[in-house]
């Protein structure tokens, strides 16, 4: 009955790959949603981002349930958990940025727009890396590394922007913008963590 065991193993591995790809889809959808929101904060995209955040939480729950139910996984169990946790964090930070822009009634600055554009680029690389993580490992790592490199650009912009921000006198605006910039910076940190985890996974299965 070896063939039954093979079928079971293949199905379990596909389940985890499907969950990772669902999460990768949500990462790039959330980044696209944030891009649309900062271009037009009156568009109602903040509600859509909240829905993406909720769907991300469900993927995390489904992944934990799957990890609990089986020992058959395509990659290291802890790496799978860490990867979905990092993607969930990134989605949460992206959605939180939109919520705070909406809550604080802040008109998106040029720096916010630039950070969001960079995060969309990182999310796109993450999505492509996840899509190729099982069959085209080298290409997945190449895409993951691009996401990591973007984190450096966001952090450089974040530091420059904060320095300029504290040269102004409007304390309330400073505090509001600092919080938004911090969430965008944290999203970039999570993109870097995701990229590194993808590289780690590919190396382990090579």
Secondary structure, DSSP 8 states (H G I E B T S, - for coil): -HHHHHHHHHHHHHHHHHHHHHHHHHHHHHHHHHHHHHH-GGGSHHHHHHHHHHHHHHHHHHHHHHHHH-S--SS-HHHHHHHHHHHHHHHHHHHHHHHHHHHHT----HHHHHHHHHHHHHHHHHHHHHHTTTT-HHHHHHHHHHHHHHHHHHHHHHHHHHHHHTTSS-HHHHHHHHHHHHHHHHHHHHHHHHHHHHHHHHHHH-
